[in-house]
Amino acid sequence: TPQYADLQQLSDTYGDRAVVLAVPSDDFNQELASEAEVKDFCALNYDLTLPMTEISHVAKGDLHPFYAWVKAQSGFAPGWNFNKVLLDSDGSFVKAWGATTKPDARPITAALDALIAP
Protein backbone atom coordinates (compact mmCIF):
# COMPACT_ATOMS: atom_id res chain seq x y z
CA THR A 1 0.00 0.00 0.00
CA PRO A 2 2.89 2.51 -0.04
CA GLN A 3 1.62 3.64 -3.43
CA TYR A 4 -1.15 5.48 -1.57
CA ALA A 5 1.49 7.97 -0.38
CA ASP A 6 2.72 8.35 -3.97
CA LEU A 7 -0.85 8.89 -5.20
CA GLN A 8 -1.39 11.59 -2.59
CA GLN A 9 1.88 13.26 -3.57
CA LEU A 10 0.86 13.17 -7.23
CA SER A 11 -2.47 14.75 -6.31
CA ASP A 12 -0.74 17.42 -4.23
CA THR A 13 1.79 18.15 -6.98
CA TYR A 14 -0.78 18.62 -9.74
CA GLY A 15 -3.41 20.27 -7.55
CA ASP A 16 -6.40 21.45 -9.56
CA ARG A 17 -4.67 20.71 -12.90
CA ALA A 18 -5.42 16.97 -12.62
CA VAL A 19 -7.71 14.75 -10.57
CA VAL A 20 -6.19 11.69 -8.94
CA LEU A 21 -8.91 9.23 -7.97
CA ALA A 22 -8.37 6.09 -5.87
CA VAL A 23 -10.50 3.06 -6.74
CA PRO A 24 -10.30 0.33 -4.09
CA SER A 25 -11.04 -3.21 -5.25
CA ASP A 26 -11.10 -6.61 -3.63
CA ASP A 27 -10.56 -8.41 -6.94
CA PHE A 28 -7.14 -9.44 -5.65
CA ASN A 29 -8.35 -10.43 -2.15
CA GLN A 30 -6.46 -7.72 -0.30
CA GLU A 31 -9.05 -5.04 0.44
CA LEU A 32 -10.63 -4.19 3.77
CA ALA A 33 -14.29 -5.07 4.33
CA SER A 34 -15.92 -1.68 3.71
CA GLU A 35 -15.39 1.70 2.09
CA ALA A 36 -15.34 3.30 5.55
CA GLU A 37 -12.53 0.98 6.70
CA VAL A 38 -10.52 1.69 3.54
CA LYS A 39 -10.98 5.44 3.93
CA ASP A 40 -10.03 5.35 7.63
CA PHE A 41 -6.97 3.18 6.94
CA CYS A 42 -5.78 5.50 4.16
CA ALA A 43 -6.40 8.66 6.16
CA LEU A 44 -4.64 7.28 9.25
CA ASN A 45 -1.66 5.68 7.51
CA TYR A 46 -1.16 7.91 4.47
CA ASP A 47 -3.01 11.16 5.25
CA LEU A 48 -4.96 10.48 2.07
CA THR A 49 -7.24 13.33 1.09
CA LEU A 50 -7.73 12.56 -2.61
CA PRO A 51 -11.17 11.35 -3.70
CA MET A 52 -11.90 7.64 -3.41
CA THR A 53 -14.69 5.57 -4.97
CA GLU A 54 -16.58 2.70 -3.45
CA ILE A 55 -14.98 -0.74 -3.57
CA SER A 56 -15.40 -1.82 -7.21
CA HIS A 57 -14.65 -4.74 -9.50
CA VAL A 58 -11.80 -3.69 -11.77
CA ALA A 59 -10.51 -6.98 -13.19
CA LYS A 60 -13.01 -9.78 -12.68
CA GLY A 61 -16.65 -10.40 -11.95
CA ASP A 62 -19.20 -7.71 -12.74
CA LEU A 63 -16.73 -4.99 -13.80
CA HIS A 64 -17.44 -1.41 -12.89
CA PRO A 65 -18.62 0.27 -16.12
CA PHE A 66 -15.50 2.47 -16.19
CA TYR A 67 -13.17 -0.54 -16.18
CA ALA A 68 -15.30 -2.32 -18.77
CA TRP A 69 -14.99 0.82 -20.93
CA VAL A 70 -11.20 1.01 -20.40
CA LYS A 71 -10.87 -2.62 -21.43
CA ALA A 72 -13.02 -2.04 -24.53
CA GLN A 73 -11.05 1.11 -25.46
CA SER A 74 -7.56 -0.22 -24.89
CA GLY A 75 -7.55 -3.89 -24.00
CA PHE A 76 -6.08 -2.93 -20.62
CA ALA A 77 -7.27 -4.84 -17.56
CA PRO A 78 -5.69 -4.57 -14.12
CA GLY A 79 -3.55 -7.55 -13.18
CA TRP A 80 -3.05 -6.49 -9.58
CA ASN A 81 -3.74 -3.55 -7.27
CA PHE A 82 -2.56 0.01 -7.97
CA ASN A 83 -3.01 0.24 -11.72
CA LYS A 84 -3.15 3.71 -13.24
CA VAL A 85 -5.42 4.95 -16.02
CA LEU A 86 -4.95 8.39 -17.58
CA LEU A 87 -7.81 10.23 -19.26
CA ASP A 88 -7.63 13.59 -20.96
CA SER A 89 -9.85 16.54 -20.07
CA ASP A 90 -12.53 15.25 -22.47
CA GLY A 91 -12.60 11.87 -20.74
CA SER A 92 -10.85 10.04 -23.58
CA PHE A 93 -8.50 7.19 -22.75
CA VAL A 94 -4.83 8.19 -23.03
CA LYS A 95 -2.76 5.43 -21.44
CA ALA A 96 -2.72 2.85 -18.67
CA TRP A 97 0.09 1.50 -16.53
CA GLY A 98 0.29 -1.67 -14.46
CA ALA A 99 0.74 -2.09 -10.75
CA THR A 100 4.53 -2.01 -10.84
CA THR A 101 4.63 1.52 -12.28
CA LYS A 102 4.68 3.96 -9.38
CA PRO A 103 2.36 6.97 -9.53
CA ASP A 104 5.29 9.38 -9.71
CA ALA A 105 7.16 7.43 -12.41
CA ARG A 106 8.45 9.52 -15.29
CA PRO A 107 6.18 7.91 -17.92
CA ILE A 108 3.13 8.97 -15.91
CA THR A 109 4.30 12.46 -15.02
CA ALA A 110 5.51 13.07 -18.60
CA ALA A 111 2.11 12.06 -19.98
CA LEU A 112 0.35 14.29 -17.42
CA ASP A 113 2.65 17.21 -18.18
CA ALA A 114 1.99 16.82 -21.91
CA LEU A 115 -1.77 16.90 -21.33
CA ILE A 116 -1.81 19.96 -19.11
CA ALA A 117 0.87 22.01 -20.88
CA PRO A 118 -0.40 25.42 -22.01
C-alpha positions, 0 to 999 in steps of 0.5 A: 500500500505505499503507493497510496502515499505516492498517489497523494503526492501526485495529487498534491503536486498537480493540484487542480490541474489533474484529478487523482482518484483512488479506486479500491477493489477486492478483486485481488483479495487484499481489500478491507471489508468496507469503504469506511474501513478503507478510507479510515486506513488510508487517512490514518496511515497515508493522510490520504485526502484525494477522492476515493470511490466505493470498492469496485470490480476492476478486473473480474466479476461484474466490472465497474462500467468504467473498467469495462470501458477502459478494457473495450477502449484499450484492451487494458485490464488490471492484473493487480492492485494500484493500476493507473489509467490516464484520461484527458480533459474530455474523458478520452482514454490516453494510457494505462500502466500496471501495478509495478509503475509507481504513480510518480514514475516519469512515464506517468508524469511526462504524460500528465505534463503533456496533457496539461501544458499550455 
